[in-house]
Amino acid sequence: MTIHRSVRALSRGLALIGELNTSGPSSAQELARKSGLNRTTCYRLLQTLQQEGYVTFDEKSALFGLTPQVRRLSEGLSTQDLSRQAALPPMFSLLEQVSWPSDFAVFELGFMMIRESTHSFSPFSVHRSMVGLSRSLMRSALGRAVLTAATPAQRREMLEICASLVPEDAELARDRRYVSRFVARTRSDGYASSVGETEHGISAIAVPIGGVGPVIGSLNIVFFTSAMTLEVAARRYLPSLKQAARDIERRWTQPHHGAVTAV
């Protein structure tokens, strides 16, 4: 990919939008001081943003503010976009540390839907295409991690959806003792787990991904059951898995825009 020099005026204009979003209506002098721009440049940028409909100017108070049009800049951002920006960088860092593949999944229509995966890049994976596939809410480490981290009300709703939409898991979703047992074990272990329950010969450990509010998904490490026990996997990899989960949470709530610029 050809790397082009960044456009300073665009960067400065976005910085002013960011400052107005943080501080609220402000004078040009305040914005110039906070952004480090000289007053003339700041005025020119604010006038341009005003002409484009992103900034308004109150003549009585002499304050600049944002218009509702700014919201349109983010309306096209989907959860798929967020998962790609938030999950993949920490997942690749995790892969460098553990070599075994990982999946990031979210609850959807009674299943755990895999949104991002490093299977294609792991030397230990027998799968090459996982994104878009689903895993059992009841029998996978991914699902058990989410159910354990959910509030009682959220868990009840997810189980009801699973029972009504996923025939093969309906009986387990209605079995409160079964659910209570794996929730208690997950809390005791500090991670969710499965051994050969979603695929013969495959084990996994997983932890939830939290956001601002409800749990948004979960992250696993997948390995051959013959390679190690759950306890060995947790001892070796759980700290790295939890760190990757924290990194995803941080990036999800404050998404990074990994643009490449030249100086």
CORLINVEN-V114088 format. One record per residue. RES is the residue in three letters. PHI is phi in whole degrees, 0 to 359 (* if undefined). PSI is psi in radians with two decimals (none if undefined). Layout:
res=RES phi=PHI psi=PSI
res=RES phi=PHI psi=PSI
//
This chain:
res=MET phi=* psi=2.31
res=THR phi=287 psi=2.28
res=ILE phi=262 psi=2.10
res=HIS phi=255 psi=2.73
res=ARG phi=294 psi=2.42
res=SER phi=291 psi=2.70
res=VAL phi=266 psi=1.89
res=ARG phi=296 psi=-0.67
res=ALA phi=297 psi=-0.70
res=LEU phi=295 psi=-0.79
res=SER phi=300 psi=-0.72
res=ARG phi=291 psi=-0.69
res=GLY phi=297 psi=-0.74
res=LEU phi=295 psi=-0.61
res=ALA phi=296 psi=-0.67
res=LEU phi=293 psi=-0.70
res=ILE phi=299 psi=-0.76
res=GLY phi=298 psi=-0.69
res=GLU phi=292 psi=-0.72
res=LEU phi=294 psi=-0.61
res=ASN phi=295 psi=-0.62
res=THR phi=279 psi=-0.78
res=SER phi=264 psi=-0.32
res=GLY phi=83 psi=-3.00
res=PRO phi=309 psi=2.29
res=SER phi=217 psi=2.76
res=SER phi=278 psi=2.83
res=ALA phi=298 psi=-0.63
res=GLN phi=297 psi=-0.77
res=GLU phi=296 psi=-0.75
res=LEU phi=294 psi=-0.68
res=ALA phi=297 psi=-0.74
res=ARG phi=294 psi=-0.79
res=LYS phi=289 psi=-0.57
res=SER phi=270 psi=-0.24
res=GLY phi=81 psi=0.17
res=LEU phi=271 psi=2.67
res=ASN phi=286 psi=2.76
res=ARG phi=297 psi=-0.67
res=THR phi=296 psi=-0.82
res=THR phi=298 psi=-0.72
res=CYS phi=298 psi=-0.79
res=TYR phi=301 psi=-0.79
res=ARG phi=298 psi=-0.75
res=LEU phi=294 psi=-0.72
res=LEU phi=295 psi=-0.67
res=GLN phi=294 psi=-0.67
res=THR phi=295 psi=-0.79
res=LEU phi=296 psi=-0.59
res=GLN phi=293 psi=-0.77
res=GLN phi=298 psi=-0.58
res=GLU phi=276 psi=-0.10
res=GLY phi=92 psi=0.17
res=TYR phi=264 psi=-0.30
res=VAL phi=229 psi=2.49
res=THR phi=242 psi=2.73
res=PHE phi=233 psi=2.19
res=ASP phi=264 psi=1.94
res=GLU phi=294 psi=-0.53
res=LYS phi=291 psi=-0.77
res=SER phi=264 psi=-0.21
res=ALA phi=60 psi=0.62
res=LEU phi=246 psi=2.47
res=PHE phi=266 psi=2.52
res=GLY phi=214 psi=2.95
res=LEU phi=275 psi=2.63
res=THR phi=258 psi=2.86
res=PRO phi=301 psi=-0.33
res=GLN phi=298 psi=-0.43
res=VAL phi=301 psi=-0.56
res=ARG phi=298 psi=-0.48
res=ARG phi=295 psi=-0.36
res=LEU phi=293 psi=-0.40
res=SER phi=248 psi=-0.08
res=GLU phi=293 psi=-0.41
res=GLY phi=273 psi=0.01
res=LEU phi=277 psi=1.98
res=SER phi=264 psi=2.98
res=THR phi=295 psi=-0.49
res=GLN phi=296 psi=-0.72
res=ASP phi=297 psi=-0.78
res=LEU phi=297 psi=-0.74
res=SER phi=295 psi=-0.63
res=ARG phi=293 psi=-0.77
res=GLN phi=289 psi=-0.69
res=ALA phi=276 psi=-0.70
res=ALA phi=271 psi=-0.72
res=LEU phi=297 psi=-0.81
res=PRO phi=301 psi=-0.84
res=PRO phi=297 psi=-0.57
res=MET phi=292 psi=-0.66
res=PHE phi=290 psi=-0.63
res=SER phi=296 psi=-0.71
res=LEU phi=297 psi=-0.73
res=LEU phi=299 psi=-0.68
res=GLU phi=298 psi=-0.54
res=GLN phi=276 psi=-0.65
res=VAL phi=246 psi=-0.34
res=SER phi=73 psi=-0.55
res=TRP phi=288 psi=2.61
res=PRO phi=284 psi=2.81
res=SER phi=227 psi=2.73
res=ASP phi=230 psi=2.46
res=PHE phi=251 psi=2.18
res=ALA phi=226 psi=2.71
res=VAL phi=233 psi=2.70
res=PHE phi=287 psi=2.30
res=GLU phi=204 psi=2.02
res=LEU phi=53 psi=0.74
res=GLY phi=89 psi=-0.08
res=PHE phi=241 psi=3.02
res=MET phi=258 psi=1.98
res=MET phi=266 psi=2.18
res=ILE phi=283 psi=2.07
res=ARG phi=262 psi=-0.62
res=GLU phi=220 psi=2.66
res=SER phi=204 psi=2.64
res=THR phi=248 psi=0.29
res=HIS phi=303 psi=-0.68
res=SER phi=294 psi=-0.29
res=PHE phi=248 psi=-0.05
res=SER phi=269 psi=2.38
res=PRO phi=287 psi=-0.19
res=PHE phi=253 psi=0.21
res=SER phi=260 psi=2.45
res=VAL phi=263 psi=-0.02
res=HIS phi=249 psi=2.59
res=ARG phi=237 psi=-0.14
res=SER phi=217 psi=1.82
res=MET phi=243 psi=-0.47
res=VAL phi=298 psi=2.26
res=GLY phi=96 psi=-0.21
res=LEU phi=275 psi=2.81
res=SER phi=246 psi=2.73
res=ARG phi=231 psi=2.66
res=SER phi=298 psi=2.35
res=LEU phi=293 psi=-0.60
res=MET phi=270 psi=-0.54
res=ARG phi=248 psi=-0.09
res=SER phi=259 psi=2.68
res=ALA phi=297 psi=-0.62
res=LEU phi=301 psi=-0.83
res=GLY phi=292 psi=-0.74
res=ARG phi=294 psi=-0.58
res=ALA phi=296 psi=-0.77
res=VAL phi=293 psi=-0.78
res=LEU phi=298 psi=-0.67
res=THR phi=292 psi=-0.67
res=ALA phi=281 psi=-0.33
res=ALA phi=291 psi=2.73
res=THR phi=291 psi=2.80
res=PRO phi=306 psi=-0.69
res=ALA phi=292 psi=-0.76
res=GLN phi=296 psi=-0.75
res=ARG phi=299 psi=-0.76
res=ARG phi=299 psi=-0.75
res=GLU phi=294 psi=-0.75
res=MET phi=296 psi=-0.71
res=LEU phi=295 psi=-0.69
res=GLU phi=295 psi=-0.71
res=ILE phi=296 psi=-0.78
res=CYS phi=299 psi=-0.79
res=ALA phi=298 psi=-0.57
res=SER phi=272 psi=-0.43
res=LEU phi=249 psi=-0.27
res=VAL phi=237 psi=1.59
res=PRO phi=305 psi=-0.70
res=GLU phi=291 psi=-0.31
res=ASP phi=247 psi=0.02
res=ALA phi=300 psi=-0.79
res=GLU phi=297 psi=-0.76
res=LEU phi=294 psi=-0.66
res=ALA phi=294 psi=-0.46
res=ARG phi=269 psi=-0.15
res=ASP phi=272 psi=1.69
res=ARG phi=294 psi=-0.57
res=ARG phi=294 psi=-0.73
res=TYR phi=300 psi=-0.81
res=VAL phi=296 psi=-0.79
res=SER phi=300 psi=-0.67
res=ARG phi=296 psi=-0.84
res=PHE phi=285 psi=-0.47
res=VAL phi=295 psi=-0.78
res=ALA phi=295 psi=-0.71
res=ARG phi=293 psi=-0.73
res=THR phi=299 psi=-0.75
res=ARG phi=294 psi=-0.69
res=SER phi=293 psi=-0.75
res=ASP phi=286 psi=-0.56
res=GLY phi=89 psi=0.17
res=TYR phi=197 psi=2.69
res=ALA phi=271 psi=2.74
res=SER phi=210 psi=2.80
res=SER phi=207 psi=2.54
res=VAL phi=230 psi=1.83
res=GLY phi=65 psi=0.30
res=GLU phi=269 psi=-0.38
res=THR phi=252 psi=-0.42
res=GLU phi=202 psi=2.30
res=HIS phi=300 psi=2.30
res=GLY phi=82 psi=0.09
res=ILE phi=241 psi=2.28
res=SER phi=243 psi=2.87
res=ALA phi=204 psi=2.60
res=ILE phi=240 psi=2.61
res=ALA phi=211 psi=2.70
res=VAL phi=228 psi=2.68
res=PRO phi=283 psi=2.76
res=ILE phi=246 psi=2.07
res=GLY phi=262 psi=2.76
res=GLY phi=231 psi=-2.68
res=VAL phi=274 psi=1.57
res=GLY phi=115 psi=-2.29
res=PRO phi=296 psi=2.73
res=VAL phi=299 psi=2.41
res=ILE phi=257 psi=-0.27
res=GLY phi=171 psi=-2.78
res=SER phi=208 psi=2.83
res=LEU phi=229 psi=2.35
res=ASN phi=238 psi=2.99
res=ILE phi=235 psi=2.22
res=VAL phi=252 psi=2.39
res=PHE phi=209 psi=2.84
res=PHE phi=290 psi=2.34
res=THR phi=301 psi=-0.57
res=SER phi=287 psi=-0.28
res=ALA phi=280 psi=-0.59
res=MET phi=190 psi=2.83
res=THR phi=277 psi=2.95
res=LEU phi=300 psi=-0.71
res=GLU phi=297 psi=-0.72
res=VAL phi=294 psi=-0.76
res=ALA phi=299 psi=-0.76
res=ALA phi=295 psi=-0.74
res=ARG phi=297 psi=-0.66
res=ARG phi=279 psi=-0.70
res=TYR phi=241 psi=-0.24
res=LEU phi=300 psi=-0.73
res=PRO phi=301 psi=-0.73
res=SER phi=292 psi=-0.66
res=LEU phi=296 psi=-0.76
res=LYS phi=294 psi=-0.63
res=GLN phi=294 psi=-0.72
res=ALA phi=298 psi=-0.69
res=ALA phi=297 psi=-0.75
res=ARG phi=296 psi=-0.67
res=ASP phi=295 psi=-0.69
res=ILE phi=294 psi=-0.76
res=GLU phi=302 psi=-0.79
res=ARG phi=297 psi=-0.77
res=ARG phi=289 psi=-0.53
res=TRP phi=292 psi=-0.74
res=THR phi=280 psi=-0.43
res=GLN phi=225 psi=1.31
res=PRO phi=302 psi=2.41
res=HIS phi=269 psi=2.54
res=HIS phi=249 psi=1.75
res=GLY phi=280 psi=0.93
res=ALA phi=287 psi=2.52
res=VAL phi=260 psi=2.19
res=THR phi=234 psi=2.80
res=ALA phi=244 psi=2.65
res=VAL phi=248 psi=none
//
